[in-house]
Amino acid sequence: MGDVADSGLSDITIEPDLVVLGMSAASDQEAIDVLAHRLRDKDYVKEEYVQAIKEREKVFCTGLALDEACIAVPHTDPIHVNKQAVAIGVLKNPVSFGEMGTASDKVNVQLVFMLGIRKLDSQVDFLGGMIDALQGKGRLKSIRDAASAEEVVRLFKRYLEE
């Protein structure tokens, strides 16, 4: 996704403070809550973002079964975002998320990429580019197995730029 700068996303923050390794969560809502509060505590999103993203996930599921792992990409309306950022959760144990595009199917998610994007068209572009970038052989496994938040950020950024 070498066109990140061209897509209006050159100011998106991906930093170690927004990565949670070994994240424990009993449900999709709990996983969302952990990452949404991380974004909120750092003022990337507004207070109402936390509830808005949880409510949106109930209606528009974001779980995706990719070749190497299942991921979730929770996001919500740009009006709830102060500054663009991505929070990443590497789950200690998989959590069941509703599968994107279905009403009833579930996937066991290992990685959560929570988006805070300020423009709707940029959100769609970033989401598509990110999913494409993460499907390269060994990429999700390398993020899942990373030893530190810094390594997760380094790998994720590298994959987005390739």
N, C-alpha and C positions, 0 to 999 in steps of 0.2 A: 504494500500500500504506500508506495513512495510519494503519493500526492497528498499527504496529510496537510502540508503547508498550503497547498492550492485549494483545499476543501474548506478553509475557514477554521481549521482545527489546530493551527500552529500553536495556539495558546492553551491547549489541553494539558492539564497537570496529571502526571503519572509519577508518584513518588513513594518511597518506602513507607512513609507514615500512613498511606492509604492501602497498604497490603496487610492482610491478616493471614499468617501461616498457621496451620493446625487448628483452624477455626472449628469450634464445636457448635453445632446447631441441631435441634431436634426436628425442625421443620423448615420449609422454604421461607415462611414468614419470619422465623427467628434468624435465619441467615441474612435475609434482607434487612432486618432490623439492625443487626450488628454493623453491616457495611453502610447503611444509610446514616446511622448515628456517627460513624467515623467521618463521613463527608460533612455532616451537620456540625460536628464539634470543631472542624477545621474551617467552617464558614464557606464551604464550597456551594452549599445548598441552603435553602430557606427552611425554617422550622417545619412547614407543611409538607416538604418533600418526603419526609419519613412516612407519613400516613399515605400520601398520594402514590408513592411507589408500591407500597404494600397493597393498596386497593387496586391498582392497575394490574398487578400480578395475578390477582384473583380472577380478573376478566380476560386479560390478554397474557397468557402464559409465555414464558421466555426460555424454557428448557429446550436444549438442542442436543441431539445425539450425533456427535461427530465420530470419525473413525477411531480415534485414540481415547476419547473420554467424552462424557456428557458435561455440558456447560450450561450456565444460565446467564442471561444478559438483561437483568432488570433495568428498566429505565422508565421515565415518566415525562410529562409535559415540560418543555423548556422554561415555562414561567416560574418553576420552582427552583431554578438553578441560578446561583450568584456568579460562580466562576466554573469554567469547564474542567472536569476531572473524571478520572476512572478509579474506582476502588476495586481491589481484587481480593477475593477470599479463596484460600486453598483449604477445602474442608478436610477435617480429620477423618470423618466418615461420610460417605455419600448421603445426600439428602434428596428426597423425592420432590421434583418440581413438575408442574404441568408442562407438557410438550407444546412448543410453539405451533400454532395452527390447528390444534385439536381441542376438543372440549373435555376429553376424558383421559387421554393417554398420559402416562407419567414417565419420567426419565430420572435415573439416579445420578445426580449432579455431583461432580467432584471439584469444579472450579466455578466461581461466580465472578463475573465482570460487570460491576454496576456502573452505569453511565450517567453522567451529569453533563448534558450538552445543551447549549443555549439556543440553538436554531434547529427547528424541526427537520429541515432538509439536510442539514449537516449530520443530525442524529442518524438518519436513515443511511447516508453515505458512510459514516464511520462504522455503524453496525455491520453493514455488508462487507466493508473492507477488512474489518477486524476478524470477522468469521472466516473470510478467505485466507487471511494471513495466518490464522491459528490452525488451519487444516494441513499445513505442511508436515511432512513426516517427522515425528519426534518432538514437535513443538509443544503440544499440550503436556506430554509426558515430562519434558524438561521444566516447564513451569510448575507442574504438580510436584516434581521432585526437587525443586530448588531449595538450597540450604538456608537462604536468607531472603528477606524482603528486597534487599538491594539487587540480588540476583534475579528475582522475579521481574523487577522493573527493567533491568538491563535486557533481559530476554524479550519481554513484551514489546519494548520500544524497538528493539532490533527487528523483530518479526513484522511490526507495523511498517517499518521503513523499507523492507526488502520488496 
